[in-house]
Amino acid sequence: MRGSRPKRRVAVLGSAGALVTATLIAGAVAAPTANASAGAGSGHGRDREARGTAIAAARAAKAGIDWQDCPADWNLAKPIQCGYVTVPLDYARPHGKQIKLAVDRIGNTGTQAERQGALLYNPGGPGGSGLRFPARVTNKNAVWANVAKAYDFVGFDPRGVGKSTPISCVDPQEFVKAPKADPVPDSEADKLAQRKLAREYAEGCQERSGAMLPHMTTLNTARDLDVIRAALGEKKLNFLGVSYGTYLGAVYGTLFPGHVRRMVVDSVVDPSRENIWYQANLNQDVAFEGRWKDWQDWVAANDATYHLGTTRAAVQAKWLELRATAKKNPLGGVVGPAELISFFQSAPYYDSAWASTASVFSKYVAGDTQALVDAAAPDLSDTAGNAASENSNAVYTAVECADAPWPTNWRTWDRDNTRLHRDHPFMTWANAWMNLPCATWPTKRQTPLHVKTGKGLPGVLIVQSERDAATPYEGAVELHKRFKGSRLITEKDAGSHGVTSLVNPCINPRVDSYLLTGKLDGADVTCAPHATPKP
């Protein structure tokens, strides 16, 4: 499952969320040298790709970005500007086929003297669009106001996403059609049916996007990031990565340690080779169950508002009853267990969804089925939204499948997910089917990069909530060990995914201070949680 905002689901799950920023410095940029491969875990192929990145970055530095008003259908209001950066599809062949990446920016809000360059953002996924990042300035987001004085906020769509040579695996309207089969299998026949869907999905990716698939990797997205840096006229990268964006940051910091100026990673993917990506998804299932229980405890504590029961067990009983009802007769003909999980998973992802999810559930129990149908059913008239959801899921699948080896033997998947489901039933099977296309993926897999500290890497700021479901806490500890000189801020007794955009007076000033001065605390910091959601 993805580590960013959930959307709709196929036989799988979908998700997204996004951000980034930039402005040219007159006189621009030293192109990266082949030191780009420093610490890369080398091999002849990586050396070729390092040279290819240096060539592409030098070209981009020379070309710059032709900033224009954004196209109307991008829904990015002035003064945000848009443009493209050209990168090689395959960095081993930098003069071969090129693809275009969409970027946008808004200038720093302070004076020219206050300006520190561009801050690039990745919101996660894989598959999330970063183009909404500059809107944090136009929307006057108070948490980011101090940083916006110093930095241009630059967003981008990673390769394959949105406006950046998008890929697709299935017709978007088919992708969102409901109801899907219940992810929890009742029989071997149910498992066979899901395996067939997963295999067909992988085949659809090959048919619709085959030329892109071998190159849809985190390694290549990190190389793209370096080319964007050069195109912006920036000697070094300032980067904010959330969720999957933390893994992108970890890979970038390993490939290009001397090109990093400031880096904040928030809600951290465990970057160890053993974790990417099969084990990461199994670990999520355990963490989601824990955060699901946290939400149920909160609902029970607010029974006077929601009337769903005064204990976690009572709320769970209502959930199981709803699930059984929807399995027998999908609500409104379209909302079965798969659609329910897709809707309800927002609560363990984000505290901001606690009250709205509980409210819809409460209305259903009180007799208003329509509110739940409206919330959980796909909207077939929203063709643009459905295309974005399908594209996001395609990129998620393509990147995770290509990044690392996956088990190809169904017995491994069956054993691991059957075992996990016993104690962690909320998400386990839904997550398994989402990732199962990787068992039959048609293109070559990478060996994940050995993430480590290289020469010139500055101190990195790591921010993590203790009970995060999508990126369990152990990931932040692991990256902290690997990036020497990094500092870890732990938000204790909290579990919302994406900490830096929440209001927390212990965390926000530290993020500001690091981005504005480069200073880190002398030791790791533990912060009290942000405010508990109000019913």
Secondary structure, 3 states (H helix, E strand, C coil): CCCCEECCCCCCCCEECCCCECCCCCCCCCCCCHHHHCCCCCCHHHHHHHHHHHHHHHHHHHHCCCCEECCHHHCCCCCCEEEEEEEECCCCCCCCCEEEEEEEEECCCCCCCCCCEEEEEECCCCCCCCCCCCHHHHCCCHHHHHHHHHEEEEEECCCCCCCCCCCCCCCHHHHHCCCCCCCCCCCHHHHHHHHHHHHHHHHHHHHHHCCCHHHCCHHHHHHHHHHHHHHCCCCCEEEEEEEHHHHHHHHHHHHCHHHEEEEEEEEECCCCCCCCCHHHHHHHHHHHHHHHHHHHHHHHHCHHHHCCCCCHHHHHHHHHHHHHHHHHCCECCCECHHHHHHHHCHHHHCHHHHHHHHHHHHHHHCCCHHHHHHHHCCCCCCHHHHHHHHHHHHHHHHHHHHHCCCCCCHHHHHHHHHHHHHHCCCCHHHHHHHHHHHHHCCCCCCCCCCCCCCCCCCCCEEEEECCCCCCCCHHHHHHHHHCCCCEEEEECCCCCCCCCCCCCCCCHHHHHHHHHHCCCCCCCEEECCCCCCCC
